[in-house]
Amino acid sequence: MKTTVRPGGPGRIIGRALLYVVLTVLSAAVLVPFVWMLVSSLKTDNEVFTVPIQWIPKSFHWENFSDIWTAIPLWTYLGNSLFLSVVITALQVLTGSFAAYGFAKMRFPGRDAVFLAYIATIAVPWQAYMVPQYIMMQKLGLVNTHLSLILLQAFGAFGVFLMRQFYLTIPDELSEAARLDGLSEYGIWARIVLPLSKPALASLALLTFVNTWNDYMGPFIYLTDNNLWTVQLGLRSFVGMYSSQYAMIMTGSVLSVLPILVVFLLGQRYFVQGISTSGMK
């Protein structure tokens, strides 16, 4: 007689329970800095760095969330950050998906070599070409304008790589059938490939939006006018030569995280699906 082994034994249950415990501990460790930031936003400056950490303030200073709007032009900073993030995200999604289609679905001499050379630029540190980029923008008269940041960040090798990996999962028979029906390459990209690539497009859009929103060095180098500053630069206003308003910095940080949280919650389903499938052939 054959003995059947049940797949769900005690060992498997214990292993799954341990996995959940480890994941819970890791999630809590990741959330601790955000909880500390939220709690610190409701304190005074001298209470932020108390040792040991005071997780429950003696008194909650909710006025920090109203005073910050008059302390700095926060609406202007948030508007600038939102403008740059939306424009750069739209351009990166457009250029990345378009270039990825050429590398994934079109055949031309040296395609793979050009793709490898382009992707290799990811390994080059930004500090290596930071000065040449600034000189170019200065000669074009684009320093202290949003256009300089838009032009420099409208193209990204990572976006091309991410989209190409997803396009490789789309059967070539769909493109061949469309060509036989007389559809141009632009039409195949717009009417067939893009509608099938919503998860990858959402992943690229979310990653680009978050990266642009949190960018500090780019605006710090190219923007000198206070009216052009992003929220990351604006929070620097609370850092003085001899003292800093740490409570206000934490309050501004909490407010700056909210748009990213909203964007992530809206695109979470597509983001997870896109990340899980972009590396599959």
Buried (B, 14 or more C-beta within 10 A) or exposed (E): EEEEEEEEEEEEEEEEEEEEEEEEEEEEEEEEEEEBBBBBBBBBBEBBEEEEEBEEBEEEBEEBBEBBEEBBBBEBBBEBBBEBBBBBBBBBBBBBBBBBBBBBBEEEEEEEEEBEEBBEEEEEEEEEEEEEBBEBBEEEEBBEBBBBBBBBBBBBBBBBBBBBBBBBBBEEEBBEEBEEEEBEBEBBBBEBBBEBBEBBBBBBBBBBBBBBBBBEEBBBBBBEEEEBBBBBBBBBBBEEEEEBBBBBBBBBBBBBBEBBEEBEEEBEEBBEBBBEBBEEE
